[in-house]
Amino acid sequence: MDSQHLLVSFLLLLFTFNSFQMIAYGSQPSAKLYIVYLGERRHEDPNLVTASHHDLLSSILGSKEEALSSIVYSYRHGFSGFAAMLTYSQALQIGGIWPESKSFNDYGYGPIPSRWKGTCQTGQNFTMNNCNRKIIGARWYTGGIDASNLNVDYKSPRDFNGHGTHTASTAAGSFVSNTSFHGLGVGTARGGAPHARLAIYKALWGRLGKGSDASVLKAIDDAVHDGVDILSLSLGGRFLPSFVTIHAVAKGITVVFSAGNDGPLPQTISNELPWVITVGASTMDRSFPTIITLGNNQKLVGQSLYYTSNDGSNSTELILIESCSTVELNTTDIAGKIAVCADSLYAPGDIPSGAAVAVGSFSKIVISLIEAQAEGVIFSRSPVSLLQVAEKFIYVLVDSDVMLQIVEYIGLSDTSSPTALISPAYNIVGSRVMSPRVAAFSSRGPSLDYPDLIKPDITAPGVSILAAKADAYIFDSGTSMSCPHVSGVAALLKAAHPEWSPAAIKSALVTTAYTTNAYGFPIEADGVPRKLADPFDFGGGHINPNRALDPGLIYDIDPNDYFKFFNCTNDASNCALVDSHLYHLNLPSVSISDLKSSVTIKRTVTNVGNTNTIYRAIVESPPGVKISVEPSVLKFNAFNKVQTFALTFTSLHAVQGDFNFGSLTWCDGEKHLVRIPLAVRVTIQDYFSDTS
C-alpha cells in the first residue's frame, strides 16, 4: 500500500476506540457483581468521574436511583471504573474497545504524509498517544446530540459499543497472526488494505449510535478538508443529505456505503446514490458445525459459535416451546434446560433491521433466556446464518428438517426428560461450504427514490466476520461489515492506480465481480425461500479484488454530470437536461424502469488494459426485451483509448410487467470480461399499482 494514500473510516460509531473490561463474580440468580474497568482518567475531578459512572448506569437501569443502589464501589483515583450488581442483559449494554489492539499498530510505518491536514483531537480517555503513524487523525462532534447519548459515552474519539473498531480493523487492520474466537476462525487477521492509514471521525453516540445530520455533515466536511482518499460509511437510514457526499466525490474521494440490513424484502435499499458505492452483504466459505447428540444417541448437525469445553458426560434436559416469543419465555420454567424453539421463520425480535446486526448485540429472545437461567436454545431459523455467542450459553441454529427430528424425539421420548449433548463448534473452511450467498438481512433494490439505478452496486463478505474488539477478536455480521471490505479494496485500487477517479474505481469493482461461485453455480440469495440472486440483490455480483486491479475497460464519469442529474432529480426548475433519467449517466449498470416501446442510451468506455485490443459485445437480453449494441465491436490503440456505443432496448410485449434482468459483457478474447448488469421493467402507463 502506497503510504501516501489514506483511508478514512466512518463507521456506525465512525471508528473510535474505547477501553473496557468486564469481569463477573458471584452466582446470584438475578444479578452478578460486575467489575467494569474504564481505563485511565487523569487530570479529572474524582467526583465527576463517579458522576459519570452513575450517568452510564442510569441510561441502562432507567433511573439514577437504580444506578446508585446497584454500584458497590466506584474507582476514581488511580483508574476509572466501578463494581455493580447487574443482570446479564444489563451488563451486555456496556460495550467498549481497547486502543491497544494489535490491529492498529504502526510498526514499519514511515512518517505521516505531508499532505495530511488532519489533527488528533483529544478528550475523555483519549490522548495524543492514542494517535500514531497508523491512526493519523481523530475528531469528535457533539452538535445536536441528545444529552442522554452523550452522558453514557466518552466525550472524545473513543468508541463506546465496539462496532467502529470492528469495522475499522476490517477495512485497514494491520496483520495479526494467530487470532481466533476461542479457536474458531483461527488464522491471521488483516484488513482489506492492511498498510493503509486511518483517520477517525466520531459523530454518532451512545449504545445505539445516535447522531444528528449536523454532526455527520461536519465530520464529512472535515474529512474532505483533511485530505482522505476513501470514506467508509457503515451508516444506515436515509437521514444523510446527499449533497455532502457528491462534493466529496467531486474532489476525487471514493465514498463507500453499507446497503442496509432490512432484507430480504425488495425496495429496502439505503444509501442509493449514483456517485457512491453501495455494498450488500454475502456469506463466505466458512461455517461452524455443531454436533447435537440426542438422548437416544441420534446425532444431528446445527450451526453455532458455542465454544465451552464439554467432556461428553453431561447431557441437558430439553424443553419444547411452541414459539420463541418473549411472552412465552417469561411464563415457562426453563431454568437449567435447553429451550427448543420451533418457529417456522424468523422469531419476533430476531429479524435484523435498521442499524448493524451485531453478533455481540443479543436479541431480546437470547437475553430473556439468559435471565431465565436457561442453559441455551436450539432455534429453527431459515436461513441459518446469524450466529450469536454468550459466555457458557448454548445458541444453536438448525434447519427445519433437523428441528423436526428433535421435536419428534421429544414427543416420542420414553422418559419424562428428553436430553441433548451439545458439542463445541468446529471450523469448516473452503470447498465444502457453498458460498458466496447474498445474506438474508442484506437490503435489496430496486430503489424507491431512484428506480433508474441498480443498487446495491456489489456485495462483499458480511456474515460472521472476525475482527478486532477489546483485546480479542469477535464475529459480527451486517452490511456494516461488508462495507469496509470494499473500502479496503478501493484503497488498494487507489494506490495501484492513483489517477483513477471514484467512478473508475467503482466501475472496476462492478464489472469484474463474480456472478457464479467456484463451481460455476449461479450465486444464490438467502431469504424465504432462497432464490437465484439478481442485480437488485448483488448489483454486479460478489467482489473480486484481483480482477478489479486489471478490469480492461472502465466506465468513467465527469463529476459535473453527477451535479446535473442531482439538480434534475431534486429541483426540476434547475434541470439543464432534456431527459433527466439516471440511466443516461455513464454508470457500469443500466436500469430502465419505464420501458414503453424503445429507449436508446449511450455508454463510453476507456481502455486501461493492453494498448492494441479488440472487444466484442456479448448480450444477454432480459425476457421480453430486445437489445441491440452499435457498434458491437470496439477497437482500441495508442491513439484511440475511448469508445462510445449505443444500447437500444425494445419491448417485445405491451404488458405491464416487473423488472427482468440481463447483462452486457465486453470480451477481448483473452482475460478480460467487462460485465455490467441490466434491469428493465416494461410499462404501459406511468403510474400503476402492481397487485399481482
C-alpha positions as CSV (number, residue, x, y, z in Angstrom):
1,M,0.0,0.0,0.0
2,D,1.4,3.4,-1.0
3,S,1.9,5.2,2.2
4,Q,0.7,8.4,0.6
5,H,-2.8,7.1,0.4
6,L,-5.1,7.5,3.3
7,L,-8.2,5.5,4.3
8,V,-10.7,7.4,6.4
9,S,-13.0,5.1,8.2
10,F,-16.5,6.4,9.0
11,L,-18.4,3.6,10.7
12,L,-21.5,3.2,12.8
13,L,-19.6,4.9,15.5
14,L,-17.3,6.3,12.8
15,F,-14.5,4.2,14.1
16,T,-13.4,5.2,17.5
17,F,-11.7,3.4,20.5
18,N,-12.8,2.5,23.9
19,S,-11.1,0.9,26.9
20,F,-13.3,-1.6,28.6
21,Q,-13.1,-4.8,30.6
22,M,-15.9,-6.6,32.4
23,I,-15.4,-9.4,35.0
24,A,-18.3,-11.3,36.6
25,Y,-18.3,-12.7,40.1
26,G,-20.8,-14.5,42.2
27,S,-23.8,-16.6,41.3
28,Q,-26.9,-14.8,42.4
29,P,-30.0,-15.8,40.3
30,S,-30.9,-12.4,39.0
31,A,-27.7,-10.4,39.2
32,K,-23.9,-10.7,39.4
33,L,-21.2,-8.5,40.6
34,Y,-19.5,-7.0,37.6
35,I,-16.3,-5.0,37.7
36,V,-16.1,-2.6,34.8
37,Y,-12.7,-1.1,34.1
38,L,-13.0,2.1,32.0
39,G,-9.3,3.0,31.7
40,E,-7.2,5.9,32.9
41,R,-8.8,9.3,33.6
42,R,-6.0,11.6,34.7
43,H,-6.5,15.3,35.4
44,E,-10.1,15.0,36.3
45,D,-12.2,15.7,39.4
46,P,-12.8,12.3,41.0
47,N,-16.3,13.4,41.9
48,L,-17.1,14.0,38.3
49,V,-15.7,10.5,37.4
50,T,-18.1,9.0,39.9
51,A,-21.0,11.0,38.5
52,S,-20.1,9.7,35.0
53,H,-20.4,6.2,36.3
54,H,-23.9,7.0,37.6
55,D,-24.8,8.5,34.3
56,L,-23.7,5.4,32.4
57,L,-25.7,3.1,34.6
58,S,-28.7,5.4,34.7
59,S,-29.1,5.1,31.0
60,I,-29.2,1.3,31.3
61,L,-31.1,0.9,34.5
62,G,-33.7,3.6,33.9
63,S,-33.0,6.0,36.8
64,K,-30.2,7.5,38.9
65,E,-31.7,5.9,42.0
66,E,-31.3,2.4,40.4
67,A,-27.8,3.3,39.4
68,L,-26.9,4.4,43.0
69,S,-28.3,1.2,44.5
70,S,-26.5,-1.1,42.0
71,I,-23.0,0.4,42.5
72,V,-20.9,-1.4,45.1
73,Y,-17.7,0.5,44.6
74,S,-16.6,3.4,42.4
75,Y,-12.9,3.5,41.3
76,R,-11.8,7.1,40.6
77,H,-8.2,7.8,41.6
78,G,-5.6,5.5,40.0
79,F,-8.1,4.5,37.3
80,S,-11.7,4.8,36.3
81,G,-14.3,2.1,36.9
82,F,-16.9,0.6,39.2
83,A,-18.3,-2.6,40.6
84,A,-22.1,-3.0,40.3
85,M,-24.8,-5.7,40.7
86,L,-26.2,-6.2,37.2
87,T,-28.2,-8.7,35.3
88,Y,-26.5,-10.3,32.3
89,S,-28.6,-8.3,29.8
90,Q,-27.7,-5.0,31.6
91,A,-24.0,-5.9,31.6
92,L,-24.2,-6.6,27.8
93,Q,-25.3,-3.0,27.3
94,I,-21.9,-1.7,28.5
95,G,-19.6,-2.1,25.5
96,G,-16.1,-0.9,24.7
97,I,-12.8,-1.3,22.9
98,W,-9.1,-1.3,23.8
99,P,-7.0,1.3,21.9
100,E,-4.0,-1.1,22.2
101,S,-5.5,-3.5,19.7
102,K,-2.7,-5.1,17.6
103,S,-4.8,-4.4,14.5
104,F,-3.8,-0.7,14.8
105,N,-0.1,-1.0,15.5
106,D,2.1,1.2,13.3
107,Y,5.2,-1.0,13.2
108,G,7.1,-0.3,9.9
109,Y,5.2,2.8,9.0
110,G,7.1,5.8,7.8
111,P,6.3,9.5,8.6
112,I,2.8,10.8,8.2
113,P,2.3,12.1,4.6
114,S,3.0,15.8,4.4
115,R,-0.3,16.5,2.6
116,W,-2.3,15.3,5.6
117,K,-4.1,18.3,7.2
118,G,-6.0,16.5,9.9
119,T,-5.5,16.6,13.7
120,C,-5.6,14.3,16.7
121,Q,-8.3,15.9,18.9
122,T,-8.0,14.7,22.4
123,G,-10.7,14.3,25.0
124,Q,-12.0,11.9,27.7
125,N,-9.8,8.8,27.8
126,F,-8.2,9.8,24.6
127,T,-4.7,11.4,24.4
128,M,-2.2,12.2,21.7
129,N,-0.7,8.8,22.5
130,N,-3.8,7.2,21.0
131,C,-2.8,8.5,17.6
132,N,0.2,7.1,15.8
133,R,1.5,6.6,12.3
134,K,-1.4,4.2,11.6
135,I,-4.2,6.3,13.2
136,I,-3.1,9.7,12.0
137,G,-6.2,11.7,12.9
138,A,-9.2,11.7,15.2
139,R,-12.0,14.1,15.7
140,W,-15.3,14.1,17.6
141,Y,-18.6,16.0,17.2
142,T,-21.4,16.7,19.7
143,G,-23.5,19.2,17.9
144,G,-27.2,18.3,18.0
145,I,-26.6,15.1,20.1
146,D,-29.1,14.3,22.8
147,A,-27.6,14.5,26.3
148,S,-28.8,11.0,27.1
149,N,-26.5,9.6,24.5
150,L,-23.6,11.9,25.3
151,N,-23.7,11.2,29.0
152,V,-23.1,7.5,28.7
153,D,-20.3,7.9,26.1
154,Y,-16.8,9.2,26.1
155,K,-16.5,12.8,25.1
156,S,-13.7,12.0,22.8
157,P,-13.0,9.9,19.8
158,R,-13.2,6.7,21.9
159,D,-15.6,4.0,20.8
160,F,-18.4,3.1,23.2
161,N,-20.0,0.0,21.7
162,G,-17.2,-1.5,19.7
163,H,-18.8,-1.5,16.3
164,G,-16.4,1.0,14.9
165,T,-13.3,-0.8,15.9
166,H,-14.6,-4.0,14.3
167,T,-15.3,-2.3,11.0
168,A,-12.1,-0.3,11.0
169,S,-9.9,-3.3,11.5
170,T,-11.9,-5.0,8.7
171,A,-11.1,-2.1,6.4
172,A,-7.4,-1.5,7.3
173,G,-6.3,-3.6,10.2
174,S,-2.6,-4.5,10.4
175,F,-1.5,-8.1,10.1
176,V,-2.1,-10.0,13.4
177,S,-1.1,-13.7,13.5
178,N,-2.8,-16.5,15.4
179,T,-6.1,-14.8,16.0
180,S,-9.4,-16.6,16.6
181,F,-12.6,-16.5,18.6
182,H,-11.9,-19.3,21.2
183,G,-10.3,-21.4,18.4
184,L,-13.0,-20.6,15.8
185,G,-11.8,-18.8,12.7
186,V,-8.2,-19.3,13.6
187,G,-5.6,-17.6,11.3
188,T,-4.0,-14.2,10.5
189,A,-6.3,-11.2,10.8
190,R,-5.8,-8.4,8.4
191,G,-7.8,-5.6,6.9
192,G,-8.6,-5.2,3.2
193,A,-5.8,-2.6,3.0
194,P,-3.6,-3.6,5.9
195,H,-0.9,-0.9,5.2
196,A,-3.4,2.0,4.8
197,R,-3.6,4.7,7.4
198,L,-6.8,5.6,9.3
199,A,-8.4,8.9,10.3
200,I,-11.2,8.7,12.8
201,Y,-14.4,10.9,12.9
202,K,-16.9,10.2,15.7
203,A,-20.3,11.8,15.1
204,L,-22.6,9.1,16.5
205,W,-23.0,8.4,20.2
206,G,-24.3,6.1,22.9
207,R,-25.1,2.4,22.9
208,L,-27.2,2.6,19.7
209,G,-25.0,5.1,17.8
210,K,-27.4,8.1,17.7
211,G,-26.4,11.2,15.9
212,S,-27.6,14.3,14.0
213,D,-27.4,15.4,10.5
214,A,-25.3,18.4,11.6
215,S,-22.6,16.4,13.3
216,V,-22.3,13.8,10.5
217,L,-22.1,16.6,7.9
218,K,-19.4,18.4,9.8
219,A,-17.4,15.2,10.1
220,I,-17.6,14.5,6.4
221,D,-16.7,18.2,5.7
222,D,-13.6,17.9,7.9
223,A,-12.6,14.6,6.3
224,V,-12.7,16.2,2.9
225,H,-10.6,19.1,4.2
226,D,-8.1,16.8,5.9
227,G,-7.2,15.0,2.7
228,V,-8.7,11.5,2.9
229,D,-8.8,9.2,-0.1
230,I,-11.7,6.9,0.9
231,L,-14.8,7.5,3.0
232,S,-16.1,4.2,4.5
233,L,-19.6,4.8,5.8
234,S,-21.2,1.9,7.6
235,L,-24.3,4.1,8.2
236,G,-27.9,3.1,7.8
237,G,-31.1,5.0,7.1
238,R,-31.9,7.9,4.8
239,F,-31.0,10.8,7.0
240,L,-27.8,11.8,5.4
241,P,-28.1,14.7,3.0
242,S,-26.6,13.6,-0.3
243,F,-25.0,16.8,-1.4
244,V,-22.2,16.3,1.0
245,T,-21.0,13.1,-0.5
246,I,-21.4,14.4,-4.0
247,H,-18.9,17.1,-3.2
248,A,-16.5,14.6,-1.7
249,V,-16.7,12.5,-4.9
250,A,-16.1,15.7,-7.0
251,K,-12.9,16.2,-5.1
252,G,-11.7,12.6,-6.0
253,I,-12.7,10.9,-2.8
254,T,-14.3,7.4,-3.2
255,V,-17.4,7.1,-1.0
256,V,-18.4,3.6,0.2
257,F,-21.7,3.0,2.0
258,S,-23.4,0.0,3.5
259,A,-26.7,-1.0,1.8
260,G,-28.7,-1.6,5.0
261,N,-29.9,-4.6,6.9
262,D,-33.6,-4.7,6.1
263,G,-33.6,-7.6,3.6
264,P,-34.7,-9.8,2.2
265,L,-37.7,-7.7,1.1
266,P,-37.3,-5.7,-2.1
267,Q,-37.2,-1.9,-2.1
268,T,-35.4,-1.8,1.2
269,I,-32.0,-0.4,-0.1
270,S,-30.4,2.5,1.7
271,N,-27.7,4.9,0.5
272,E,-28.7,4.5,-3.1
273,L,-26.8,7.4,-4.7
274,P,-25.3,7.2,-8.2
275,W,-21.9,8.6,-7.2
276,V,-21.3,6.3,-4.3
277,I,-20.5,2.5,-4.0
278,T,-23.4,0.8,-2.1
279,V,-22.4,-2.5,-0.6
280,G,-24.6,-5.5,0.2
281,A,-23.5,-8.4,2.4
282,S,-22.7,-12.0,1.4
283,T,-21.5,-15.2,3.1
284,M,-18.1,-16.6,2.9
285,D,-16.6,-20.1,2.6
286,R,-16.5,-20.8,6.4
287,S,-19.1,-22.5,8.6
288,F,-19.2,-23.7,12.2
289,P,-21.0,-27.0,12.5
290,T,-22.1,-28.2,16.0
291,I,-23.0,-31.8,16.8
292,I,-26.2,-32.3,18.7
293,T,-26.4,-35.8,20.3
294,L,-29.9,-36.6,21.5
295,G,-30.7,-38.8,24.4
296,N,-31.3,-41.8,22.1
297,N,-27.8,-41.3,20.6
298,Q,-29.1,-39.8,17.4
299,K,-26.6,-37.3,16.1
300,L,-27.7,-34.1,14.3
301,V,-25.9,-31.1,13.0
302,G,-26.6,-27.4,13.6
303,Q,-24.5,-24.2,13.4
304,S,-23.2,-22.2,16.4
305,L,-20.3,-20.3,17.9
306,Y,-20.5,-22.4,21.1
307,Y,-17.0,-23.0,22.4
308,T,-17.3,-24.1,26.0
309,S,-15.4,-27.4,26.6
310,N,-17.6,-30.4,27.3
311,D,-16.2,-33.8,28.4
312,G,-19.3,-35.5,26.9
313,S,-20.6,-36.9,30.2
314,N,-23.3,-34.3,30.9
315,S,-26.5,-34.0,28.8
316,T,-29.0,-31.3,29.4
317,E,-32.8,-31.5,29.5
318,L,-34.7,-30.2,26.5
319,I,-37.9,-28.3,26.8
320,L,-40.1,-27.7,23.7
321,I,-41.5,-24.2,23.4
322,E,-44.1,-23.6,20.7
323,S,-42.8,-20.1,19.9
324,C,-39.7,-18.1,20.8
325,S,-41.7,-15.1,21.8
326,T,-40.6,-13.3,25.0
327,V,-44.1,-13.6,26.4
328,E,-44.0,-17.4,26.4
329,L,-40.4,-17.5,27.6
330,N,-41.3,-15.4,30.6
331,T,-44.1,-17.8,31.6
332,T,-42.2,-21.1,31.2
333,D,-39.9,-22.8,33.6
334,I,-36.8,-23.2,31.6
335,A,-34.1,-22.8,34.3
336,G,-31.2,-25.3,33.7
337,K,-32.7,-26.5,30.4
338,I,-32.2,-26.0,26.7
339,A,-35.2,-24.4,25.1
340,V,-36.2,-25.8,21.7
341,C,-38.0,-23.1,19.7
342,A,-39.8,-24.4,16.6
343,D,-40.7,-21.1,15.0
344,S,-41.0,-21.7,11.3
345,L,-39.4,-18.4,10.2
346,Y,-37.7,-15.6,12.0
347,A,-38.8,-15.2,15.6
348,P,-40.0,-11.8,16.8
349,G,-37.1,-9.6,17.8
350,D,-34.6,-11.6,15.8
351,I,-35.4,-10.0,12.4
352,P,-32.4,-7.9,11.5
353,S,-33.4,-4.3,10.7
354,G,-32.1,-0.8,10.8
355,A,-28.6,-0.5,12.2
356,A,-25.9,-3.2,12.1
357,V,-26.7,-6.7,13.1
358,A,-24.1,-7.4,15.7
359,V,-23.4,-10.9,16.9
360,G,-22.5,-9.4,20.3
361,S,-25.8,-7.5,20.4
362,F,-28.1,-10.2,21.6
363,S,-31.7,-10.4,20.6
364,K,-34.4,-10.0,23.2
365,I,-35.0,-13.7,23.0
366,V,-31.5,-14.6,23.9
367,I,-31.4,-12.1,26.7
368,S,-34.7,-13.4,28.1
369,L,-33.4,-16.9,28.1
370,I,-30.2,-16.0,29.9
371,E,-32.1,-14.1,32.5
372,A,-34.4,-17.1,33.0
373,Q,-31.3,-19.1,33.7
374,A,-31.7,-21.4,30.7
375,E,-28.7,-23.4,29.6
376,G,-29.3,-22.5,26.0
377,V,-31.5,-22.6,23.0
378,I,-31.9,-24.7,19.8
379,F,-33.6,-22.4,17.3
380,S,-35.2,-23.3,14.0
381,R,-34.5,-20.4,11.6
382,S,-34.3,-20.0,7.9
383,P,-31.7,-19.3,6.7
384,V,-29.1,-20.5,9.2
385,S,-26.7,-17.6,9.2
386,L,-26.7,-15.0,12.0
387,L,-25.0,-16.8,14.8
388,Q,-24.7,-15.4,18.4
389,V,-22.5,-16.2,21.3
390,A,-22.6,-15.8,25.0
391,E,-20.3,-17.0,27.8
392,K,-21.4,-20.5,28.7
393,F,-24.7,-20.1,26.9
394,I,-25.7,-22.5,24.1
395,Y,-27.1,-20.9,21.0
396,V,-27.6,-23.4,18.1
397,L,-29.3,-22.7,14.8
398,V,-30.8,-25.7,12.9
399,D,-32.6,-26.2,9.6
400,S,-36.3,-27.0,9.7
401,D,-35.8,-30.7,9.0
402,V,-33.3,-31.0,11.9
403,M,-35.8,-29.3,14.1
404,L,-38.5,-31.7,13.0
405,Q,-36.3,-34.6,14.1
406,I,-35.6,-33.0,17.5
407,V,-39.4,-32.3,18.0
408,E,-40.2,-35.9,17.1
409,Y,-37.6,-37.2,19.6
410,I,-39.0,-35.0,22.4
411,G,-42.6,-36.2,21.6
412,L,-41.6,-39.9,21.4
413,S,-39.1,-39.9,24.3
414,D,-39.8,-42.8,26.7
415,T,-38.6,-40.7,29.6
416,S,-40.0,-37.6,31.2
417,S,-36.8,-35.7,30.5
418,P,-35.6,-35.8,26.9
419,T,-31.9,-34.6,26.7
420,A,-29.2,-33.5,24.3
421,L,-25.5,-33.1,24.5
422,I,-24.2,-30.0,22.6
423,S,-20.6,-30.3,21.4
424,P,-18.4,-27.2,20.8
425,A,-18.5,-25.9,17.2
426,Y,-15.6,-26.6,14.9
427,N,-14.3,-25.0,11.7
428,I,-15.0,-25.9,8.1
429,V,-13.3,-23.7,5.6
430,G,-13.1,-24.0,1.8
431,S,-14.7,-26.0,-0.9
432,R,-17.1,-27.9,1.4
433,V,-19.0,-24.7,2.1
434,M,-21.3,-23.4,-0.7
435,S,-20.6,-19.7,-1.0
436,P,-21.0,-16.9,-1.5
437,R,-24.6,-16.3,-1.0
438,V,-26.3,-12.9,-0.5
439,A,-27.2,-12.7,3.2
440,A,-30.9,-12.7,4.1
441,F,-30.6,-9.4,6.0
442,S,-28.9,-7.6,3.2
443,S,-31.2,-4.8,1.8
444,R,-32.4,-5.2,-1.7
445,G,-33.3,-3.0,-4.6
446,P,-35.0,-1.5,-6.6
447,S,-34.6,1.9,-5.1
448,L,-37.8,3.8,-4.2
449,D,-36.2,7.1,-4.9
450,Y,-34.1,6.2,-7.9
451,P,-35.6,3.2,-9.8
452,D,-33.3,4.0,-12.7
453,L,-30.4,2.8,-10.6
454,I,-29.2,-0.7,-9.9
455,K,-28.4,-0.9,-6.2
456,P,-26.6,-2.3,-4.4
457,D,-23.6,-2.0,-6.6
458,I,-21.8,-5.1,-5.3
459,T,-21.6,-7.5,-2.4
460,A,-18.8,-8.4,-0.1
461,P,-18.3,-10.7,3.0
462,G,-20.6,-9.6,5.8
463,V,-21.6,-12.7,7.7
464,S,-19.6,-13.9,10.8
465,I,-16.7,-11.6,10.1
466,L,-13.9,-12.0,12.6
467,A,-12.3,-8.6,13.5
468,A,-10.9,-6.6,16.5
469,K,-12.8,-5.8,19.6
470,A,-11.2,-5.1,23.0
471,D,-8.1,-7.2,23.4
472,A,-9.6,-10.0,21.4
473,Y,-11.4,-10.8,18.1
474,I,-15.1,-11.4,17.7
475,F,-17.6,-12.4,15.0
476,D,-20.0,-9.8,13.7
477,S,-22.5,-9.7,10.9
478,G,-24.2,-6.9,8.8
479,T,-23.6,-4.7,5.8
480,S,-21.6,-2.6,8.2
481,M,-19.1,-5.5,7.9
482,S,-19.2,-5.8,4.1
483,C,-18.8,-2.1,3.5
484,P,-15.2,-1.9,5.0
485,H,-14.2,-4.9,2.9
486,V,-14.9,-2.8,-0.2
487,S,-13.4,0.3,1.3
488,G,-10.1,-1.6,1.8
489,V,-10.1,-2.9,-1.7
490,A,-10.9,0.6,-3.0
491,A,-7.9,1.9,-1.1
492,L,-5.7,-0.7,-2.8
493,L,-7.0,0.2,-6.2
494,K,-6.3,3.9,-5.5
495,A,-2.8,3.0,-4.5
496,A,-2.2,1.0,-7.7
497,H,-4.0,3.5,-10.0
498,P,-3.7,6.9,-8.3
499,E,-5.0,8.5,-11.5
500,W,-8.3,6.7,-11.3
501,S,-11.4,8.6,-10.4
502,P,-14.0,7.4,-7.9
503,A,-16.2,6.4,-10.9
504,A,-13.3,4.4,-12.4
505,I,-12.8,2.5,-9.1
506,K,-16.5,1.8,-8.8
507,S,-16.5,0.6,-12.4
508,A,-13.5,-1.7,-11.9
509,L,-15.3,-3.3,-8.9
510,V,-18.7,-3.8,-10.5
511,T,-17.6,-5.0,-13.9
512,T,-15.2,-7.7,-12.6
513,A,-17.5,-9.1,-9.8
514,Y,-18.4,-12.8,-9.6
515,T,-21.9,-13.9,-10.6
516,T,-21.1,-17.6,-10.1
517,N,-19.3,-19.5,-7.4
518,A,-16.1,-21.5,-7.7
519,Y,-18.0,-24.4,-9.1
520,G,-19.8,-22.4,-11.8
521,F,-23.2,-22.4,-9.9
522,P,-25.1,-19.1,-10.0
523,I,-24.8,-17.2,-6.8
524,E,-28.0,-17.5,-4.6
525,A,-29.7,-15.0,-2.3
526,D,-30.8,-16.2,1.1
527,G,-34.3,-15.5,2.1
528,V,-37.6,-17.3,2.5
529,P,-37.4,-19.0,0.1
530,R,-33.8,-18.9,-1.2
531,K,-33.5,-17.9,-4.8
532,L,-31.0,-17.1,-7.5
533,A,-29.5,-13.7,-6.9
534,D,-30.4,-10.9,-9.3
535,P,-28.9,-7.4,-9.7
536,F,-31.2,-5.9,-7.1
537,D,-29.6,-8.5,-4.6
538,F,-26.0,-8.1,-5.5
539,G,-25.5,-5.5,-8.2
540,G,-22.7,-6.6,-10.4
541,G,-22.0,-9.6,-8.2
542,H,-19.6,-10.6,-5.5
543,I,-16.4,-8.6,-5.1
544,N,-13.3,-9.9,-6.9
545,P,-10.3,-7.8,-5.8
546,N,-7.7,-9.4,-8.1
547,R,-9.7,-8.9,-11.3
548,A,-10.6,-5.4,-10.3
549,L,-6.9,-4.5,-10.3
550,D,-6.9,-5.1,-14.1
551,P,-10.5,-4.5,-15.4
552,G,-9.6,-3.9,-19.0
553,L,-12.3,-1.2,-19.6
554,I,-13.8,1.3,-17.2
555,Y,-16.9,3.4,-17.3
556,D,-15.7,6.8,-16.1
557,I,-17.9,9.8,-15.2
558,D,-17.1,13.5,-15.1
559,P,-18.3,14.7,-11.6
560,N,-20.1,17.6,-13.3
561,D,-22.5,15.0,-14.7
562,Y,-23.5,13.9,-11.2
563,F,-24.4,17.5,-10.4
564,K,-26.5,17.8,-13.5
565,F,-28.6,14.8,-12.6
566,F,-28.6,15.7,-8.9
567,N,-30.1,19.1,-9.8
568,C,-32.7,17.5,-12.0
569,T,-33.9,14.9,-9.5
570,N,-34.0,17.3,-6.6
571,D,-35.1,20.5,-8.3
572,A,-36.9,20.2,-11.7
573,S,-36.7,24.0,-12.2
574,N,-32.9,23.8,-12.1
575,C,-32.6,21.0,-14.6
576,A,-30.4,21.6,-17.6
577,L,-31.1,18.2,-19.2
578,V,-33.8,17.3,-21.7
579,D,-34.1,13.8,-20.3
580,S,-33.2,13.5,-16.6
581,H,-33.3,9.7,-16.4
582,L,-30.4,8.4,-14.4
583,Y,-29.9,5.6,-17.0
584,H,-28.2,8.2,-19.2
585,L,-25.3,8.6,-16.7
586,N,-22.2,6.6,-17.7
587,L,-22.7,4.1,-14.9
588,P,-21.4,0.5,-15.0
589,S,-25.1,-0.7,-15.0
590,V,-28.4,0.1,-16.7
591,S,-31.8,0.2,-15.0
592,I,-34.8,1.2,-17.2
593,S,-37.9,1.4,-15.0
594,D,-40.4,2.6,-17.6
595,L,-39.8,1.0,-21.0
596,K,-42.9,1.5,-23.1
597,S,-41.6,0.8,-26.6
598,S,-38.0,1.7,-27.3
599,V,-35.2,3.5,-25.5
600,T,-31.6,4.2,-26.7
601,I,-28.8,5.1,-24.3
602,K,-25.1,5.6,-24.7
603,R,-22.1,4.4,-22.7
604,T,-18.5,5.4,-23.0
605,V,-15.6,3.1,-22.0
606,T,-11.9,3.8,-21.6
607,N,-9.3,1.2,-22.2
608,V,-7.0,0.7,-19.2
609,G,-5.6,-2.7,-20.4
610,N,-3.5,-3.7,-23.3
611,T,-2.9,-0.9,-25.8
612,N,-4.0,-2.7,-29.0
613,T,-7.1,-4.5,-28.1
614,I,-10.4,-5.5,-29.8
615,Y,-13.5,-6.1,-27.6
616,R,-16.7,-7.8,-28.8
617,A,-20.1,-7.4,-27.2
618,I,-22.0,-10.4,-25.6
619,V,-25.6,-9.5,-24.8
620,E,-27.9,-11.4,-22.5
621,S,-31.3,-9.7,-23.0
622,P,-33.9,-9.6,-20.3
623,P,-37.0,-11.7,-21.1
624,G,-39.5,-9.7,-23.2
625,V,-36.9,-7.2,-24.3
626,K,-34.7,-7.0,-27.4
627,I,-31.3,-5.3,-27.1
628,S,-29.0,-4.2,-29.9
629,V,-25.5,-2.8,-29.5
630,E,-24.0,-0.4,-32.0
631,P,-21.1,-0.8,-32.7
632,S,-20.8,-4.4,-31.4
633,V,-17.0,-4.3,-31.9
634,L,-14.7,-1.8,-30.2
635,K,-11.1,-1.3,-31.4
636,F,-8.5,0.4,-29.2
637,N,-5.0,1.5,-29.9
638,A,-2.5,4.1,-28.6
639,F,-4.5,6.9,-30.2
640,N,-8.0,5.6,-29.6
641,K,-8.4,4.8,-25.9
642,V,-12.0,5.9,-25.5
643,Q,-15.0,4.5,-27.4
644,T,-18.8,5.2,-27.2
645,F,-21.5,2.8,-28.1
646,A,-25.3,2.8,-28.1
647,L,-27.7,0.4,-26.4
648,T,-31.2,0.2,-27.8
649,F,-33.9,-1.6,-25.6
650,T,-37.1,-2.6,-27.4
651,S,-40.2,-4.0,-25.7
652,L,-41.5,-7.2,-27.3
653,H,-44.8,-7.3,-25.5
654,A,-47.1,-4.5,-24.4
655,V,-47.6,-5.9,-20.9
656,Q,-47.4,-4.2,-17.5
657,G,-44.5,-6.1,-16.0
658,D,-41.9,-6.3,-13.3
659,F,-38.2,-5.9,-13.6
660,N,-36.3,-8.5,-15.6
661,F,-32.6,-8.9,-15.8
662,G,-29.8,-9.3,-18.3
663,S,-26.2,-8.3,-18.9
664,L,-23.8,-6.8,-21.4
665,T,-20.3,-8.1,-21.5
666,W,-17.3,-6.8,-23.5
667,C,-14.8,-9.6,-24.2
668,D,-11.3,-9.2,-25.6
669,G,-10.9,-13.0,-26.2
670,E,-8.2,-13.2,-23.5
671,K,-8.5,-12.5,-19.8
672,H,-10.9,-9.5,-19.8
673,L,-14.7,-9.9,-19.4
674,V,-16.2,-6.5,-18.6
675,R,-19.7,-7.1,-17.5
676,I,-22.5,-4.7,-16.5
677,P,-25.9,-5.8,-15.2
678,L,-29.1,-4.7,-16.9
679,A,-32.6,-4.3,-15.4
680,V,-35.7,-3.5,-17.4
681,R,-39.3,-3.0,-16.5
682,V,-41.9,-2.8,-19.3
683,T,-44.8,-0.4,-18.5
684,I,-47.9,0.6,-20.4
685,Q,-48.8,3.5,-18.1
686,D,-46.8,5.9,-16.0
687,Y,-48.5,5.3,-12.6
688,F,-49.7,1.9,-11.7
689,S,-50.3,-0.4,-8.7
690,D,-48.9,-3.9,-9.0
691,T,-51.4,-6.1,-7.3
692,S,-50.2,-9.5,-8.6
